[in-house]
Structure formats: C-alpha cells, structure tokens
Amino acid sequence: MAEDDSHIPPADEQLFDRDRHIRYLEMNYQILPSLYEAQEINHLTLAYFIISGLHILRALDRVDREDVINWVLSLQAHPTNEAEPNNGQFYGFYGSRSSQFHSLKSGAAVPNNSHLASTYCALAILKTLNYDFSLFNCSSILMSMKHLQQPDGSFMPIHTGAETDLRFVYCAAVISSLLDNWSGMDKEKAKKYILSCQSYDGGFGLIPGQESHGGATYCAVASLRLMGFLEDDLVSRSTSSCIIDVPLLLDWCLQRQAIDGGFQGRPNKPTDTCYAFWVGGALRILGAGKFIDERILREFLLTCQSEYGGFSKFPGQLPDLYHSYYGFTAFSMLQETGLNSLNLELGISTITL
C-alpha cells in the first residue's frame, strides 16, 4: 500500500532527514519487518545495506561491532582440507544461516551454496567495521573463485547451475580489491568480456548483445577502474586511447537523467531512486559528475524520502532497504552535510573508523 503523502511538504521545502534515516536503519538492525520474511536467503545483503548505510550516516556506533563481525564470519564456507579449494566449489560466504543447512536424509547440502554476491557483501561489511583481513583465511576464497570464471571471462556466482553476467564480474573485482589480491581472477579475460558487453548506444548490457542497463553500466565501469584498465578522471584527460567508447557512453548515461531530475535505468522507463547511484556513480567514476544536474536530482530524491525514514523506489511508496541504501549513497555523492564520503567503485564509505 502506498503512503498517504498529502501532508508531506514539496521536495523544495524538504531537508535530508538524517536522524530519521538512522532510526529507520536501527529498527531494521534490531528486527527485520515481515516484508523480508521471504528474503531469508539474502540476510547478508540486507545486513550490508544496514551496516554500510549507518556508516554513510556516521552512525556506526549504533551497532555492536564484535557481534556483527562474528555473525558475518560464521557464514564463511570452509574447506575441510587444503585440496578442496580446487574441487570446483566456491568457498566464500553463505547468504544466510539456512544456506548452511544439510538434509537430514541424504546429508547433501541445499542448493543455496556460498555465493559471490554474498561474499562481496560480507567483505564490504567487514571492511566497513575495520576488520583486519589478515585474521582470517582468504586464500580459499581466492583459489576457489578462479573456478567460477568462465572461458569467456565472465563469472558464475556459485559453482554450478547459475547465470553469468557483469554483476558477478563486478563482485569478483570488488572481492579482489578488498583483499588486495588479484590471483582469483584473470583480469585480461574479464576485461574482454566487459568490453563485449558495450552496446551500439554506448551503455553496457548484463551480457553481450543485451539492452544497455544502468546497473550493468556501473558494474562495467567500476570493474574496469578497479582492475586498472581505466584512468582516473577520463573525461578531463580527453584520451583517444581508452579501451571503451567514452563519448558514446557519456551520451547514454547523461540521457538517463529525466525531466523530473531522477535517473532511469533504461530508455522509456520511469526514474528510480537507485539509479542515482548506478548511473550517477558511473558518471562520477568517469569524471563526468559535473554534467549531472544535482539540484533537480536532489529534488527528485527528496520526493522518495519517506516520513518513516529511508527511501522508496518511486515517490509516495513505502521505503525498503535496497532503495534506502542507494538513496544514502546518492546524497553522499551530492555531498550532503553530515554524511561520509563514498568510494565510488566499491560502493561503501571511504572513511575508516
């Protein structure tokens, strides 16, 4: 059910309500609303939105650091011997507690294995909490991650029976960057796959030949930057030797800011809070943030700010953790007072504890 927004002031009269957003995340930290009962498998992802969101809001003191770290570490998949990381399975992090359950009858694991996206979220949380990565075994993560990379350079998120696309190339790149170790992926193969996903219109599709999409475009640009294939501030350098078609990409991204100020993920689609990060972040990585109309973007985002705290996908709807988090990242990029700055490629706050 949509909110009754008749008493909410117009966007140009609203302010970013940091205190209310903190309370919203605190509530979700303490107990998830029933809306998320069907998303038990995604608990690590939801925790990422909460913990990283509180860090952006400079309110990380609201959580028990040690409890969160111990919970995240308890979700790591461990090989039973040194040879197992080469058996084709992935030894990253499970998305939730139920993913670790085994069948009482056969002893076989349920099909929700440790997952690249969950591993990305786990490491992002640990990094946000200033955890020392030297204290846990990351070699099994990197060694087994190599087996998820396909001959074309793409990645599967689990060891069998899953799709391959740019989202998981990005997860592998962030994991490698956070662990400061690139032995778990062939960067040249990954680069070739990413380049094959750039469409005729300049944007990137999730897979080669697919329609350009804001999220896929961010994954492509951020991955190439993390892997060292894109220079910093490409736009001002005006280089003609870039491996991607930058002018065409800029044109596609800038056309995604609609007349209402928000960003859309694809042409002819409604604007949506999260694309202020996906498309806006890609533009900033390229050094093109100055071309964003920040005033009307801010006005659009404030129409999606909920009176309960958090952000919704569209104006007038109830908030959710996904769109709330990317609303916070958007306001961080807009340099809202009282927020931590953002590492654009990693999608988490740059300021350590």
C-alpha positions in Angstrom: 0.0 0.0 0.0 1.3 3.4 -0.9 1.9 6.1 1.7 -0.6 8.9 2.1 1.8 11.7 1.0 -0.8 14.5 1.2 0.8 16.1 4.3 4.4 15.7 3.1 5.9 19.1 2.1 7.1 19.6 -1.5 10.6 18.5 -2.3 11.9 22.1 -2.4 10.8 22.5 1.2 12.2 19.2 2.5 15.6 18.5 4.0 17.5 15.3 4.1 16.3 13.8 7.4 19.5 12.1 8.7 18.1 11.4 12.2 15.0 9.7 10.8 17.1 7.6 8.4 19.3 6.5 11.3 16.2 5.4 13.3 14.9 3.5 10.2 18.2 1.5 9.9 18.3 0.9 13.6 14.8 -0.6 13.5 15.8 -2.9 10.7 19.0 -3.8 12.5 17.1 -4.9 15.6 14.3 -6.8 13.8 13.5 -7.1 10.1 9.9 -6.2 9.1 7.7 -9.1 7.9 8.2 -7.8 4.4 11.6 -9.5 4.4 10.5 -13.0 5.6 10.8 -14.3 2.1 14.3 -12.9 1.8 16.0 -15.0 4.5 18.4 -16.2 1.8 19.6 -12.6 1.4 20.3 -11.8 5.1 23.9 -10.8 4.4 22.9 -8.5 1.6 20.3 -6.8 3.9 22.9 -6.5 6.6 25.2 -4.8 4.1 22.6 -2.2 3.4 22.1 -1.6 7.1 25.7 -1.5 8.3 27.1 0.4 5.3 24.1 2.7 5.4 24.8 3.5 9.1 28.4 4.2 8.2 27.5 6.6 5.5 25.2 8.3 8.0 28.0 8.4 10.6 26.1 6.3 13.0 28.0 3.1 13.1 28.1 3.3 16.9 24.5 2.1 16.9 25.6 -1.5 16.2 27.6 -4.0 18.2 30.8 -4.2 16.1 32.0 -7.5 17.5 28.6 -9.2 17.3 28.3 -8.2 13.6 31.8 -9.3 12.8 31.3 -12.7 14.5 28.0 -13.2 12.7 29.5 -12.4 9.3 32.5 -14.7 9.9 30.1 -17.5 11.0 28.7 -17.5 7.4 32.0 -18.3 5.7 32.3 -21.6 3.9 35.4 -23.5 5.0 37.1 -26.3 3.1 37.9 -29.4 5.2 41.4 -29.9 3.7 43.9 -28.0 1.6 42.9 -29.7 -1.6 39.3 -28.8 -1.5 39.5 -25.2 -2.9 40.4 -26.9 -6.2 37.4 -29.2 -6.3 35.3 -26.7 -8.3 33.2 -25.4 -5.4 33.3 -21.9 -4.1 34.5 -21.3 -0.5 33.1 -17.8 0.0 30.3 -16.7 2.3 26.7 -18.1 2.5 23.9 -15.6 2.2 22.2 -16.7 5.4 22.0 -19.3 8.1 19.6 -21.6 6.2 22.1 -21.8 3.3 24.4 -23.8 5.6 21.8 -26.4 6.5 22.2 -30.0 5.3 19.5 -32.5 4.5 18.8 -34.9 7.4 18.1 -37.7 5.0 20.9 -37.6 2.5 23.4 -35.3 4.1 23.6 -33.3 0.9 23.7 -29.5 1.1 20.7 -27.4 0.0 21.4 -25.8 -3.4 22.0 -22.3 -1.9 25.8 -22.5 -1.9 28.2 -19.8 -0.9 27.8 -17.0 -3.4 29.9 -14.3 -5.0 27.4 -11.5 -4.2 27.1 -12.7 -0.5 30.9 -12.8 -0.3 31.1 -9.2 -1.7 28.6 -8.1 1.0 30.4 -10.0 3.7 33.8 -8.4 2.9 32.2 -5.0 2.5 30.7 -5.2 6.0 34.0 -6.4 7.5 35.9 -3.6 5.7 33.3 -1.1 7.0 33.8 -2.4 10.5 37.6 -2.0 10.1 38.2 -5.8 10.5 41.8 -6.9 9.9 41.5 -9.3 6.9 44.8 -10.9 7.9 43.0 -12.6 10.7 41.0 -14.9 8.5 41.8 -17.3 5.7 41.2 -15.6 2.4 43.3 -17.9 0.3 40.4 -20.5 -0.1 38.1 -17.7 -1.3 40.5 -16.5 -4.0 41.7 -20.0 -5.0 38.1 -21.3 -5.4 36.9 -18.1 -7.0 39.1 -18.9 -10.0 36.9 -21.8 -10.8 33.9 -19.6 -11.2 35.4 -17.7 -14.1 34.2 -19.0 -17.4 36.3 -19.3 -20.6 34.8 -16.1 -22.0 35.9 -14.2 -18.9 32.5 -13.9 -17.1 31.8 -15.3 -13.7 29.1 -17.6 -12.2 28.1 -16.6 -8.7 28.1 -20.3 -7.4 29.9 -23.3 -8.6 27.1 -24.8 -10.7 23.8 -24.1 -12.4 23.8 -20.3 -12.4 23.7 -17.4 -14.9 26.8 -15.4 -15.8 26.8 -11.7 -16.3 28.5 -8.4 -15.4 27.2 -8.3 -11.9 29.4 -11.2 -10.9 32.4 -9.9 -12.7 32.0 -6.8 -10.5 31.6 -8.9 -7.4 34.8 -10.7 -8.2 36.6 -7.4 -8.9 35.5 -5.9 -5.5 36.4 -9.1 -3.6 39.9 -9.0 -5.2 40.3 -5.3 -4.5 39.2 -5.6 -0.8 41.5 -8.5 -0.2 44.3 -6.7 -2.2 44.9 -9.9 -4.2 44.0 -10.5 -7.8 45.1 -14.1 -8.0 41.4 -15.2 -8.0 40.6 -13.9 -11.5 42.1 -13.5 -14.9 41.8 -9.7 -15.4 42.5 -9.8 -19.2 39.8 -12.3 -19.8 37.4 -10.3 -17.6 38.3 -7.1 -19.5 37.5 -8.7 -22.8 34.1 -9.9 -21.5 33.2 -6.5 -20.2 34.2 -4.8 -23.5 32.0 -7.3 -25.4 29.0 -6.1 -23.3 29.2 -2.5 -24.5 26.2 -1.9 -26.8 25.9 0.1 -30.0 24.4 3.0 -28.0 27.3 3.3 -25.6 25.8 1.7 -22.5 26.5 -1.8 -21.3 24.2 -4.8 -21.1 24.5 -7.5 -18.5 25.6 -9.9 -21.2 26.9 -9.4 -24.8 24.1 -8.2 -27.1 21.7 -7.3 -24.4 20.0 -4.0 -24.0 22.1 -1.3 -22.2 21.2 -1.0 -18.5 22.2 1.4 -15.7 23.2 -1.3 -13.3 25.2 -3.2 -15.8 26.9 0.0 -17.0 28.0 0.8 -13.4 29.4 -2.8 -13.0 31.4 -2.5 -16.2 32.9 0.9 -15.5 33.6 0.2 -11.8 35.2 -3.2 -12.6 37.4 -1.8 -15.3 38.5 1.0 -12.9 39.2 -1.4 -10.1 41.2 -3.7 -12.4 43.3 -0.7 -13.5 42.1 -0.6 -17.1 40.5 2.9 -16.8 42.4 6.0 -15.9 41.2 8.4 -13.3 39.0 11.3 -14.5 38.8 10.1 -18.1 36.7 13.0 -19.3 39.2 15.7 -18.5 42.1 13.7 -19.9 40.3 13.6 -23.3 42.3 10.5 -24.2 41.6 8.8 -27.5 43.3 5.5 -26.5 40.6 4.4 -24.0 39.5 0.8 -24.3 35.8 1.8 -24.2 33.9 4.3 -26.3 33.7 7.1 -23.7 31.8 9.8 -25.6 29.1 7.3 -26.6 28.9 6.0 -23.0 28.7 9.6 -21.6 25.9 10.4 -24.0 23.9 7.3 -23.0 24.4 7.9 -19.3 23.6 11.6 -19.4 20.4 10.9 -21.3 19.2 8.8 -18.4 18.6 11.9 -16.2 14.9 12.6 -16.9 13.0 15.8 -16.8 11.9 15.1 -13.2 15.6 15.1 -12.2 15.9 11.4 -11.4 17.8 8.8 -13.3 16.2 5.9 -15.2 17.9 2.5 -15.8 16.9 2.3 -19.4 15.2 4.5 -22.0 11.4 4.8 -21.7 11.5 3.6 -18.1 10.4 5.6 -15.0 13.0 7.2 -12.9 14.0 5.3 -9.8 16.0 6.2 -6.6 18.7 3.5 -7.1 19.8 4.7 -10.5 21.1 8.0 -8.9 23.9 5.7 -7.7 24.1 3.2 -10.6 24.2 5.8 -13.4 25.3 8.7 -11.3 28.2 6.7 -9.9 29.3 5.6 -13.3 29.4 9.2 -14.5 31.4 10.2 -11.5 33.9 7.4 -11.9 34.4 8.7 -15.5 34.9 12.2 -14.2 31.7 13.5 -15.6 29.8 14.3 -12.4 29.9 18.0 -13.3 27.4 17.3 -16.1 24.7 16.0 -13.7 22.0 18.5 -12.7 22.4 18.0 -9.0 19.7 20.5 -8.0 16.8 18.7 -9.7 18.3 15.3 -8.8 18.2 16.2 -5.2 14.6 17.4 -5.5 13.6 14.1 -7.1 15.3 12.1 -4.4 13.5 14.0 -1.7 10.2 13.1 -3.2 11.2 9.5 -2.5 12.2 10.2 1.1 9.8 8.5 3.4 8.3 10.1 6.5 9.2 6.9 8.3 12.9 7.2 7.3 14.6 5.6 4.3 13.8 5.9 0.6 11.3 4.3 -1.7 11.8 3.3 -5.3 9.2 5.8 -6.6 7.6 8.8 -4.9 4.8 8.1 -2.5 5.7 4.4 -1.8 6.9 2.8 1.4 10.7 2.6 1.9 12.8 -0.5 1.5 16.4 -1.2 2.5 17.7 -1.5 -1.1 16.4 1.9 -2.3 17.2 3.4 1.1 20.8 2.5 0.8 21.2 3.8 -2.7 19.4 6.9 -1.6 22.0 7.4 1.0 24.8 6.8 -1.4 23.3 9.3 -3.8 23.2 12.0 -1.1 26.8 11.2 -0.2 27.7 11.8 -3.8 25.8 15.1 -3.6 28.0 16.0 -0.6 25.1 16.2 1.9 26.3 17.7 5.2 26.8 15.1 7.9 27.5 12.1 5.6 30.6 10.2 5.0 32.1 10.3 1.5 31.8 7.3 -0.8 34.3 5.1 -2.5 32.6 5.1 -5.9 34.0 1.8 -7.2 33.3 -0.2 -4.0 30.0 1.4 -3.1 30.9 1.8 0.6 32.1 4.7 2.7 35.7 5.7 2.3 36.2 7.0 5.9 37.6 4.3 8.3 36.9 4.2 12.0 
